[in-house]
Amino acid sequence: MNEVKSRLHVGGRLVIPSRYRKALGLKPGDEVVLILEEGEIRVVTARQAVRRAQALVRRYVPKGRSLSEDLIRERREEAARA
């Protein structure tokens, strides 16, 4: 396991070491998502968080079905009734 010690700074700031930032492709200003699980903090990129959410939803959507197309169709039906 790759481990590195870091120190918590004033205001709760934590520095992510450069080799970790490079491995994740993070640049100054990028957003990250912090996940608290079983007493540990996981840091993931926003892109990774979106992929994770998509994978969770995909398990419940039948193959070949498009949720975005369903939503657009529903909105058009609602607009037609108004």
Number of C-alpha atoms within 10 A of each C-alpha: 3 4 5 8 6 10 10 9 9 7 6 8 9 11 11 15 11 11 9 12 13 11 8 13 10 16 10 6 6 9 12 15 15 14 13 10 8 6 7 9 11 11 15 16 16 14 12 14 16 13 12 12 11 11 11 11 10 13 9 8 11 9 8 6 10 10 12 9 10 11 11 11 12 12 12 12 11 10 9 8 7 6
